[in-house]
Amino acid sequence: MSLSPIGAFARAHDPDRFLCALFAPAERREAIFALIALNHELARAREAATNPMAALIRLQWWRDAVEEARDGRPARHHEVAGPLHEAVTAGALDPDALIKLMDAREVETEEGGFATEQDFVTWLRGTAGGWSAVAGRALGADAQAAELLRALGAAYGLAGVLRSVPAHAAQGRCLLPLDRLAEAGLLAEHVIADPQSVALAPMLRTMAREGLEALASARRDVPAGVIAAALPAVLARRDLRRLARGRPTALRGVGDRLAVSWAGLRHAV
């Protein structure tokens, strides 16, 4: 399969969503690749920045790029900004929805993490959930279907956080809600110091089980044309099941890819 530069970027930086995007209609696929690439850039804004202000500046850079596309101004010379500009100017991606993705990332620049589980859920629904909702609208989903996709995408985001506790700790970060940690007798500092803590493991298993329950209640039939936006939920289910059994893995296997492909061919998650 011959890939455009933005498709190759999406495959390199977000292979999960790239695989899902292959089940989008061919004429919409480049826009979804651009959305995947943008999401990668937004997600790494805090990771790549030396301080919160630098992260906010990165997010503002992307807001400006979207606004320029909306206004019909020239695209910025950037491997992601260019294809994103094309998708916005072609009407394939909604600029207001893209800016909301950036707004949802701002909380990541704040010191102290998520004070409450509700703050954490709101962030999941705005980021990973927001990506699925925006992708769904780009594929033709109505408002109701987009909100279903948001719930499915939030489950994928939860699985990602739970899988990435050690990786975040290595960066000096903890994205778990502080109130849930307090219930387990832990602080964010404890998780950063020892992400494999025996005291943390039961909480992670419980959150994974809760995620599976939320995913089960959110599952509905989605229109065939928007299945690519729903497919991350297939990976979320597999990840959360492993996490609930205390068997996290950072690596994708053939089984994961086959599960996504089978669901995509059946148009069902």
N, C-alpha and C positions, 0 to 999 in steps of 0.2 A: 504494500500500500504506500503510495507516494504522499508525503505529508508536506503541508505548507510550513514555513518557518514558525508560525504561531502554533500549529499543531504539534510540531516537534518540541517546542518549548513546553506545551502543556503535558506532553508525554514524559518529558524529562523531570518536570518539577511536581507533577501531581498525577502519577500513573493511575490512581484509583478513579478519579473523575474523568481522566482521559479515556479509560476503557468504557466507562458509562456513556461518554459523549459519542462513541462510535455507533450507538444505537439511535442517535438523533437523525432526522431526515437530512440527506446530504446537503440540501440548500441552506440548512440552519447550522450546520456543524462548525463552520468557521467562527460564527458568533459565539458558540458555546466554548470553543477553544480560547477565544479572547477573554471570555468571562472566567475561565479556569486560570488563565495567566494573570488576570487582574487579581483574582482572589489570592493567588500565591504572593503577589507583590504586597497586598494589604496585610496578609498574615505575617510576613517577615518584616513589616515596618518596625515593630518593637524589637524583634530579635536582632535586626541589623543596626539599630540605632544605639548610640552610646549613652543616651539619656532620654527621658520622656519627651522633652521639647523637640529633640531631633526626630522622634517618631511622629509627633504631631505635624512637623514640617513635611515629612514624607507623605502622610495622609493628605495634607493640603495640596501637595503637588499633584496627586491623582485627582482630587476634586477639580483642580484647575484644568487638568487635561480633559476631563469629562465636560466641564462647562465650555471649554473651547470647541469641543466637537459639537455640542448642542448649538453653539452660536455660529457654526460654520467656519470657524477660524482654522488655520492650517494645523495639521497634526504635529505633535512633538516628535523629535528624532529619538525614538526609543523603540526597542524591539517589541514591547507590549503596547505602548501608547499608540503606535501607528495602527495596528489591527483593531485596537479598541475604538479608535477614532472612526475607522471605516464602519464598524458595526453600529456605532451610535448614529452616524450620519445616514446610514442606510435604513435606519429605523428598526434594526434587529434587536437592539438593547435599549432599554428605557433609562435615560440619564438620571432621572429622579431616583429610580430604584438602585442604581449604581452608587449614588451618593449616600443612600441609606446604608449600604454595605460599609462605606467608609466611616460613617457616623458610629456604627456599631462597634468598630474597632477602637474607638477612642478610649473606651474604658480600659483597654489593655495597657495604655500608657500611664495609668494612675498607679501610684504606689499603694501597696497594701492588699492587692487582690480583691476578690469578690467577698463582700462582707456576709452576704446571705445566699442561700440556695436560690431564692427568687432572682437575685441579681445574676447569678450564674446561668439560670435557665433563660433569662432575657437575653443574655449575651449569646448563648447557643442558638437561640431562635433568630437573632439578628445577623449572625455570622454564617455558620454552616447552614442553618435553616434559611437564612436570607439568600444564600447562594442558590439553593434548590428552588426557592420561590422565583427568583429572577430568571433562572434557567427555564423553569416551567413556563413563565410568561413569554419568554423568547420563543418557546416552542408552540405557543398557542393556547396555553392553559388559561381558563377563566379565573376569576378572583377566588372562588371556592376551592378549585383544584390547587391553586397556588398556595393557599393556606394549609392544605393537606401536605403538599410537598415541603412546606416550611417545617412541619412537625417531623416528617421523615428525615429531613436534612439535619434537624437538631439532634436526632438520635445518632446520626453519623458523627456529628461534632462531639457528642458526649463520649462515644467510643474512642474517638481520637484523643480526647483529653486523658481518659483513663489509661489508654495504651502508652501515652507519652509522658507519664509522670516522671520516669527516670530521665528522659531527655530534657524536660523542662527544668528538673532539679539541677542538671548539669549546666544550665544557663542561668542558674540562680533564681528560678521562677517557680511558683506554685499556682496553678489555676483552679485548684479545688476550692469549693466554698468554705469560708472560715467557720461558719456555724456548724457545718457537718464535721469539720475537723475538731472543733471544740467538743462536740458530743463524744468523739473518740478519744478525748484527752490529748489532742495534738494541736500544734501550731504550724503555720506554714514553714517556719524555720526548721521544724523537726523533719518535715517532708523533704525539704531541700538538702538537709544534712544526711538523711537516710531514706531515700525513696523506696527501698526494699523493706522498710520496717515491718516487723510482725504486727505491730499495733495498727498499722495502716491497712493491711491486707483485708480484714473483714469489712471495713468501710468501702473499699473499692469493689468487693464482691457484691455488697448490698446495692451500691449505686448502679452496678451493671444489671442486676436483677430488676431494679426499678426502671432502668432504661428499656429493658426487654418488654416490661409491662406497658410502658408508654408507647413503644413501637407497635405492639400488638393492637392497642386500642386505636392507633392512628391509621393502621393499614386499611386501605379501601382500594377499590379498583380505580386506576388512573387511566385517562385516555391514552390510547396506543401511541399517539404522536408525541406525548410528553414523557414517555417511559424513561428516557435518558436522564431526566431530572430526578426521577424516583429511585434509580438503581443504586445510589450510594446506601440506601436503606438495606439492601441485601448484604453488603459488607458490614454494616452496623450490626445487623442481627448476628452474623457469624462472630464478629469481634466480641460483642457483649456476652454471647454464650460462653466463649472461651474465658473471658474475664470473670464471669459469674462462677466458673468452676476453678478460678484461681490459676488459670493457664494462659496468661497474656503472651502475645507474640508480636514482635515488631516487624516481622517479615510476612509478605504475602506469599501464598502458595498457589499451586495449580488449582486446588479445590476452590479457592476464592474466585479466581478468574473464571472457572467453569460455572460457578454459581451465578455470577453476574451475567455471563453470556446466555445461560439457560433462561434466566428471568427476562433478559432483554428479548430473546426470541419468542417467549411466551407472552410478552407484554404484561407481566404481572410481578409484583414484588411480595 
